[in-house]
Amino acid sequence: MSLNKDDVLRIFKGTEALLEGHFLLTSGRHSSQYFQCAKVLQYPEYTSQICSLIAEHFKNYEIDTVVAPAMGGIIVGYEVAKLLNKRSIFTERENKIMTLRRGFTLSKGEKVLVCEDVVTTGGSVFEVIDILKQFGAEVVGIGSIVDRSNGKVNFGYDFFPALSLEVISYLPEECEICKEGKLELVKPGSRKVF
């Protein structure tokens, strides 16, 4: 079964993965909506269906390895790599710096697809791209489940999200939700924000 973007949004709503409230995003921005992809990715059927959209988009690209930032991108990267029959590795933070660990390495000229769960500002993906450049690897594209920027983030490479929509986010000092003072700010994601 091939999904369209409306189907992906229905899956998010059906798994209660699209949260409404007052959220602190990994980027440090505030928003009234939060995409908790882990609630979708707990279901292998949905994971496979959504990631197949990404794999289908990149199937004719020359790819050696799929790289994803931990934590949110690991399952996405693995599933896309599985569908493309490619190697899957991930980056993670060590002392707040994104790095390759666990003996993972990349070769000069290795062709890499970067996969992420949610893109808001693209911060984690840009950090992964910097790591890939340090190894001399070549980025061939970026895939994600959700693009909250509705295409505003420009990575400089082909970017394919399974779901793209504009979700308003605010700098903390400009947050309309904070100004109303009715909802407590919560941080539901995996990464601590300081």
N, C-alpha and C positions, 0 to 999 in steps of 0.2 A: 504494500500500500504506500503510495507516494503522498506525502503531506504537502499542504500549502501553508502559508503563514497564518491563516485563520485557524487551521487545525493545530498548529503549534501553540497559538494563544489559548485555544480551548483546552489543550493538555495542561498548560500552566494553571489555568483557572480550575480545572477539574481535580488537580493534585494539590490545590491550595498553595501553589508555589508563587503566585503573584500576590504579594502582601500589600495591604494598605495601612498607612499610619504615618510615623515620623521617624525616618531612618537615617543613620550615619553610614554613608557609603565608604568603601575602601579608599576611594579617592579623597576622602575628607569632606566631601559635599553632603548636603542634606537633601532628602527627597521624600515625597509622600507615597512612593511605590518602591517595592523591593522585589527583585526576582531571585527567589531562593531555589536555584537550579538543582540543589541536592534533593529537593522534594520530588522533582521530575526524574532525576537520574537514579533514584532508588528503584525504579521500574525498568528492568532490562528491555522490555518491549518498546517503551517510549524512547529510551536512550538510543536504541538501534534505529528506530524510525527517524528521529530528529537528526542524529549524526549521519544517517545515510544521505540527507540533503547536502551536508557539507562534503562528504566523500564523493557524491555524484558531481558536484560542482568542480572538484579538483581531480577527477579521475584521469584526465588526459594530460595532467601536468607531470613533469619529471620530478618525482619525490623519492628521496632515500629514507627520510626519517620525519616523524611527527614529534614536535616538542611542545609541551604545555606547561604553563606555570602552575605550581601547587598553590592552593589546594583545589580550587574549583575547576581548573582545566584538566586535571589528571584523567578523570573518567572520559571526558570528551575526547581528549587526545588519544587515549587508548582505543576507544571505540572507532574513531575515524581511521586510525592506523590499522586496526583489525580489518575494517571494511576494505581498505586499500592494500592490505597485506604488506605493510611497511613496519619498520621498527618504531617503537614508541618510548620516549624518555621524557623526563620532566625536570624543570628547574624548581628550586625552592629557596627560601630565605635563610641565610645564616648571618646572624648579627645584623638583621634588617636589610641585608644586601642580597639580591637575587643572584643565584649561582647554580652551576651544575655540580652535583655531589654524587655520592654513591657509586663512584667509578664511571659515571657517564662521561662520554667524551664525543667530540665531533671532529670530522676531518676537514681539511681545507677543500673547498669546492663541494662539500656535501650539500645536497638540495633538501631544504627543510620547509615543511608546512607547520606553522604555529597555530595551535588550537586553544581556545579559551571558552569559559562558560558565558560570562557576561562582560561586555565592553561598555564602559561609561565614558571615561577619558582616555582609555587605552594604556594607562600607566604600566600595568604588569606586562602587557604585550611589548611595549617599547623597551622595557628592561630585558625581556627575552631576546628581542632583536639585537640589542647591544651585545649580549653574551654571544649570540651566533656570529656576529661580526668579529668578535675577539678571536674566535676559533677559525675564522676564514670561511665559515659555512655561508651558503647562499639561501636567502629567504625566497621562497617561490609564491607564498601567499599566506593569508590569515583567515582562519575559519572560527566562527563562534556560534553559540546557540542564540544569544540575544545581543543585539546592538541597541543600547539605550539612547544613543546619540542620533539615531536615524540617519546614519551616513556622514555625520559631521566630523568624525575622527578620521584623519587621513594618515594611514601608516606608510604610504608610499609604495604599497604592494596591493595586489588584488585582495580585496576583503569581502568575504561572503558570510553573512549571518543567516541563520535559519529563520530568525525573527528580528525585524528592524522596526523600531518605533521610537518616537520622541517622548521621553519621560523627563519632566521638568526636574532639575536639581538646582540647588542654591549653594553659593558660598556660605559658610556658617554665619557670617556677619550680615548677610542679606536674606536669610531664611524667613520666608513668610510664615511658615508653620511655627517657628520659634516666636515670632512677633505675636502670633495669636495666643501662645502660651497654654494651649489646651491639651496638647499631646506630648508625652514624654519622649525624648530622643532615645532610640534603641539601636544597637549594632548587632544585627543578626548574622553577619558573615563569619568567615573563618579567620580573617586576619585582624589583628589588633591595630587600631588606628590611634596615633598619639597626637 
